[in-house]
Structures are given as C-alpha cells and as structure tokens.
C-alpha cells in the first residue's frame, strides 16, 4: 500500500469517527418537549396565604374554573420558586416573599399537578434578592438538575425561562444568553442577560439550559412598559447556591 492510499484510508477513518460522534451526540440529546416536561415539576407557584385565601374565596363565589380564575378575580401568585431538594427546600427571590415576611405570614406552594402545601421562610438575603423556603408537609417534590460547570456558559446558548407570568399558569419562553456577568449600578452581584421573555410572576423561577439544567433564577427585567422587552436577567446558579448554603448552614 502506497503512502497516498494509506493517507486516504486514515482520513476516511477519522471522518467516520467524527460523523459517528456527532450522530451519537445528536441522538443522545433529548427533544425539547421532553426536557421541558422533565424540568416543569421542579418549578412551583408561591402565594402569600392571605392572597391565596382571598383568591379561593372569590373564585368559589364566582363559580369559575382554574384557567379563568386569574383573569376574572384579579389575583395571581406572588411569584415562582425552584425545588432544590426532596426535603422541601425551595429557592426564590426575596421580593417574592417580602410581603409575607413583613406580615409574618406563611406561604402557599402550588405544585405542577395542583397539589398545595404550606411553607415557612427559612432565611433570605435581601441584598442578593434570594430567599429559601421550606414546605411543611413535604409533598412529592422533584428537585431540578443543576448545572455544575456554569463557568462554561457561553453567549448565544439556548435557554428557557420557566415560571408563572401574570398568574396564567406554567409557561415556557425560549431565548439565548445575551450577555454574561452583566452588572448594574446600586445592584449587588452580576447577572445572566437573556432575551427569553420574563414578566411579573416569573420572578424566582428557573432559567434552564437546552438540557434542562438550572443555570439561574429569574430575577428582574429592564422595561419602560412593565412587560418584557427582551432585556431580562437571572442570578447565576453558582451565586444562588452560595447564598443558599449560607442560609441553611
């Protein structure tokens, strides 16, 4: 066998290995609906107990169905939260539970399947806008998968925001990472910027990557209208976990 033929065979072998790797990688990656279905139960609605009771009373009085309740009663959850472990610990934004904390109220957690549980506030960092709450009766909670190598996150990667915007129910919005380590004057920490739509009610919800791993907690929007304008921000998961550990330990 001459050198030219040997080189050609080697080249085809290398190309074959690369093609096989790409095929296996694409085959292994779950479809987007499967990713969302798996991640959805890990994101919950958070209500102050006072608002929850008022919402239920008005809903019952009007005799309306679940999907009509928010629009017709004018009540919607304080925000969203993300389940971090099976023992009932949930992370959210401090501003989501601020009202309940000031009024010394318990919280109501509404799961993906409609199951509810009362919860208490374990602690918070107002400066970082992170709070940890604990369910009382520990319903069947599913912890979210957490991205360990957050430093590898790149601008342009696909991301999905999961939450309960305007109280309309569990919603998903897709976008990309627009910037990393975004900072603001008079605001502590750095943020992941995304164009995935975030609206009131999304606060404290999950920002996940294409594989369903938590990369951040949705936190704030930059807007002149009150709604999403493509300038949306999340607290990176490594910062969230750091504050979470400080609160529970």
N, C-alpha and C positions, 0 to 999 in steps of 0.2 A: 504493500500500500504506500503510495507516494504521500508526501507532506501535504499536498493540496487536498487530496481526498480525506486525509486524517483531520485536517482543519475543518473541512465541511461537515464531517460527521460530528466533531466536537461542538461545532456551532449549533447544529440541529439539536443535539442533546441538551445544550444549555437553554435554547429557546423552548424546547419541550418541557423542561423543568420549570421555567418561568411561567409558561402558559398553565401548567398544572397547578402551580401555587396560586396564581390569580383565580383560576376556576374554583379551587377549594375554598379560597377566601371569600369569594362571592357567594358560593353555596352555603358557607357557614353563617354568613350574616343573615340575621332574621329579617323577615319582612317588617315594614314599618307598622302595620296594624298589629302584628304580634308583639312588637316592642312596646307599643302604647297600651295594649291590653295587659301586659305584664307589669308595667310601671303604675298604671292608673290606681290600683287599690292602695298604693303607698301614699297617696295624696288625699287629705281629708279636708272637710269644711270645718271652720271654727266659728262658733257663736258665743256671745255672752249669754248667760242663762236668762237674763232679763229680756233681751231681744228675741231669744228663742221662744219664750213663753208668749210674748206679745204676738209673734208671727203665727204660732199654733192657734191661739185664741181667735185671731182674725180670720185665719184660713178655715177653721171649723165653723165660724159664724157665717162665712160666705158660702160654705159647702163646695169648695173648689178643689181641683186636683193638684198634685205636686207640681206639674210643669207650669201651672197657672199662678201658683202662689206668690212668687216673687213679683211678677208684673202687677198683679191685682192688689196685693197687700202693701207693696212698697218696702217690705222688709227683705234684707238679704244678709248673708253671713258677714261677720267682721273680716274674714279673710280665709286663707288656706294654711295648711301645715303639712309637714312631711314626716312620715313614720321612720324613725331611725333604728328601732329595735323592737323585739317581740314583747318586751315587758311593758310597753305602753308609753314610751318616751317619744315625744313629737317636737320637732323644731319648727319655729315660725318667726315672724318679725315681732319685735316688741310693740310696734304701733298697732298690731292686730289685737293684742290682748291688753293694751293700755287702759282702755275703758273699764274692763273687768277688774284689773288690778287696782285702779283708783277707787272703785266702788266695792272692793273686797267681794267680788262675785266669783262663783265657779264658772266653768266654761262647758259648753256642749260640743262634743266632737261628732260629726256626721260622716259615716263611712261611705265608701263607694256603693255598697249594697243597701243603703238606707238605715243601717243599724246605727244607734246612737250610744254615746257614753258620756258621763260627766268627767271633767278633768280639772286638775288643780295646777296652779303655776308653781313650778319648781324654782325658777330663777330667771334672770334676764340681764342683758347688758343694753342699757338704753342708748349708750354712745354707739354701739355696733348695730343696734336695732335687731338684736337676736334674743329670742326667749325660748325656754324649754318648758313644756307642759307634760303632765303625766295623767293618763287615763286612770279612773278609779276602779272600774270593774274589768279592765283588760279584755276588751273584745278581741275577736280574731283579726289581729293586725298583721300586715305584711310589710316588713322593712324594705326600704328601697335599696337598690345596689348603689354603691358609692365608688366614684372614680378615684383611684388611688394616685395616679400619676397626673394630677391636674396641671403640673408644670408643662406637660406636653400638649396642652390645649393650644390650638392654632387659630388665627383669624381665618375665617372662611369655612370653618367646620359647621355642619348642620346641627342645629339644636332645636329642642321642642320645649315650650313652656306649658306646664300643666297646672290648672287652678280652676277657680270658680268665678270668672269675671261677671260682675254685676249680679251675682247670685243666680245666674241662669242654669247652673249645673256644670258638671265636669266638662271642661273644654280643653282642647289642644291647639296650639298655634306654633307653626314652624318658621324658622328663620336661620340665620347664620350668626356666628360670632363676629361682631363688627369691630370690636377692639378688646384688648386685654389690659388690665391694670389702669383702668380709667379712674381718675381722681377728681374730686370736687372741692371747691373752697368751702370750709366750715363743715365738711362731712368726713367722718373718720373712715379710714380704710380705702381699699381700691375695689373696683367693680369689673365684672364682665359686662360688656355692652353687646346687646343683640337687637336685631330688628324683629324678632319673634314678638307678636303682639301681646302686651301686658296691659291690663285695665284694673280699675278698682275691684277688689275681690280676689285678684291673683296674688296679692301680697302674701308672702310666706309660703308660696307654692314652689314647685320644683322646676328647675331648668335642667334638662337631661340631654345627654349626647345621643347620637344615632343608634347606639347600642343599649340605651336605656339606663345608663349610669348617671347618677346625680353629679352635676358639676357646679351647681349654685342654687341659692334660694332667692327667688324673685323678690325684688325689694322696692324699686322706685321707677318712675317714668319721668322723662323731661317733656313737658307738654304745655301748650298755651290754650288748649281746648278742654282739658280734663280727661281726654281719651288718649289712646296710644297713637303716637306719630312716628313710630319706628326708632325712637330713642329710649330704649328700655334697659334696665340694669339689674344685675343679680350679684349677691355676695358670693364669692368663690367658696367652694365646699371646704377647702382646707382651712379657711378662716372661720367658717361656721363650726367645724369640728373642734377647732382650738377653743372657741368660746364655749361650746357645748361641754367640753371636758372640764373647763374652769367652773362651770355652773354646777355640774353634778358631782364633782370630786371635792 
